[in-house]
Structure formats: structure tokens, C-alpha cells
Amino acid sequence: IVRDEDGTIRYWSKEAELIYGWTPQEVLGTRTHSLFKTKFPTSLPRIEKQVREQSSWKGKLIHRRRDGSLVTVNSRWNIQRNPQTKSLTVIEVNAEGAA
């Protein structure tokens, strides 16, 4: 998943479609944490601070799929910085993992 810093989805891979059940047309422009109803291992502001400072974060998240079922994912976030606009893009890779 490629998303803006605020979570707005810009790219949705086939793998994301297989894990979560939504098509790219259904999710582009929505925010990941609202879509997934994400349960974080610590506060989101703390995670966002770490990702800005270290350009990456990884941990386990609990997400809700389209069908309402829960999935625990091993999530890795990597930051790409745009030097002209100072904006951040997050490349989020989620893989199904044990709880």
C-alpha cells in the first residue's frame, strides 16, 4: 500500500486486495486506519513520531477485512521524502502473521 502521511491510499496492490478483499477502485482516496479500524500496539502518535524520526517502523497490527473478519499483520512502514514539497509518502507492507 502506498499512502500519504495522513493515511490516504494512493496505490493498492493485488496482494492487498487478496488480504483485505477490497479492490483498488473501492479504496483509493480513503484512509487506511479508518478503513481497517486498525488496532495499534501503542499510540498512533508515538508510531508516527518514530517513523518520521527513523524513516521506518515495523510491528504487529490488527486490521478488519472487507468481510468484517480480523487479521493480524506484520506491518512495515518506510518513508519516502519529497525534497521539493517536504511531503512524506509511506510505503506500507503488510503480511499475514500469527497473533
C-alpha positions as CSV (number, residue, x, y, z in Angstrom):
1,I,0.0,0.0,0.0
2,V,1.3,3.4,-0.9
3,R,-0.3,6.2,1.2
4,D,0.2,9.8,2.2
5,E,1.3,10.6,5.8
6,D,-2.3,11.1,6.8
7,G,-3.2,7.6,5.6
8,T,-4.8,8.5,2.3
9,I,-4.3,5.5,0.0
10,R,-2.6,6.3,-3.3
11,Y,-1.8,2.7,-4.5
12,W,-3.4,-0.6,-3.6
13,S,-1.6,-3.8,-4.7
14,K,-3.1,-7.2,-5.8
15,E,-1.6,-8.6,-2.6
16,A,-3.6,-6.0,-0.5
17,E,-6.7,-6.9,-2.5
18,L,-6.2,-10.6,-1.6
19,I,-5.6,-10.0,2.1
20,Y,-8.3,-7.4,2.7
21,G,-11.0,-8.1,0.0
22,W,-11.3,-4.5,-1.4
23,T,-10.5,-3.5,-5.0
24,P,-8.3,-0.5,-5.7
25,Q,-11.3,1.4,-7.0
26,E,-13.0,1.0,-3.7
27,V,-10.1,2.2,-1.5
28,L,-8.1,4.8,-3.4
29,G,-8.5,8.1,-1.6
30,T,-9.7,6.6,1.7
31,R,-7.6,6.5,4.8
32,T,-6.1,3.2,5.9
33,H,-6.7,3.4,9.6
34,S,-10.4,4.2,9.1
35,L,-10.8,1.5,6.5
36,F,-9.1,-1.2,8.6
37,K,-10.3,0.1,12.0
38,T,-6.6,-0.5,13.0
39,K,-5.7,-1.7,16.5
40,F,-2.2,-0.5,17.2
41,P,0.3,-2.0,19.7
42,T,1.0,1.5,21.1
43,S,-0.4,5.0,20.4
44,L,-0.6,6.1,16.7
45,P,1.1,9.4,17.5
46,R,4.1,7.5,19.0
47,I,4.4,5.3,16.0
48,E,4.1,8.3,13.6
49,K,6.8,10.1,15.6
50,Q,9.1,7.1,15.3
51,V,8.5,6.7,11.6
52,R,9.3,10.4,11.0
53,E,12.5,10.2,13.0
54,Q,13.8,6.8,11.8
55,S,12.2,6.7,8.3
56,S,10.7,3.3,9.2
57,W,8.6,1.4,11.6
58,K,7.6,-2.3,12.0
59,G,5.2,-4.1,14.3
60,K,2.0,-6.2,14.5
61,L,-1.3,-4.6,13.7
62,I,-4.9,-5.9,13.8
63,H,-7.0,-4.9,10.8
64,R,-10.6,-5.5,9.8
65,R,-11.2,-7.0,6.3
66,R,-14.0,-6.2,4.0
67,D,-16.0,-9.2,5.2
68,G,-15.6,-8.0,8.8
69,S,-13.1,-10.6,9.9
70,L,-10.0,-9.6,11.8
71,V,-6.5,-10.2,10.5
72,T,-3.2,-9.8,12.4
73,V,-0.4,-8.5,10.1
74,N,3.3,-7.9,10.4
75,S,3.4,-4.3,9.2
76,R,6.5,-2.4,7.9
77,W,6.3,1.3,7.1
78,N,9.0,3.0,5.1
79,I,9.1,6.7,4.4
80,Q,9.9,8.4,1.1
81,R,10.5,12.1,1.5
82,N,9.9,14.6,-1.3
83,P,12.6,17.3,-1.0
84,Q,10.7,19.8,-3.1
85,T,7.3,19.7,-1.3
86,K,8.6,18.3,2.1
87,S,5.8,15.8,1.9
88,L,6.1,12.3,3.1
89,T,4.9,9.1,1.4
90,V,4.5,5.9,3.3
91,I,5.1,2.5,1.7
92,E,3.3,0.1,3.9
93,V,3.9,-3.6,3.5
94,N,1.5,-5.9,5.4
95,A,1.9,-9.7,5.6
96,E,-0.5,-12.0,7.4
97,G,1.1,-13.3,10.6
98,A,0.3,-15.2,13.8
99,A,-1.3,-13.2,16.6
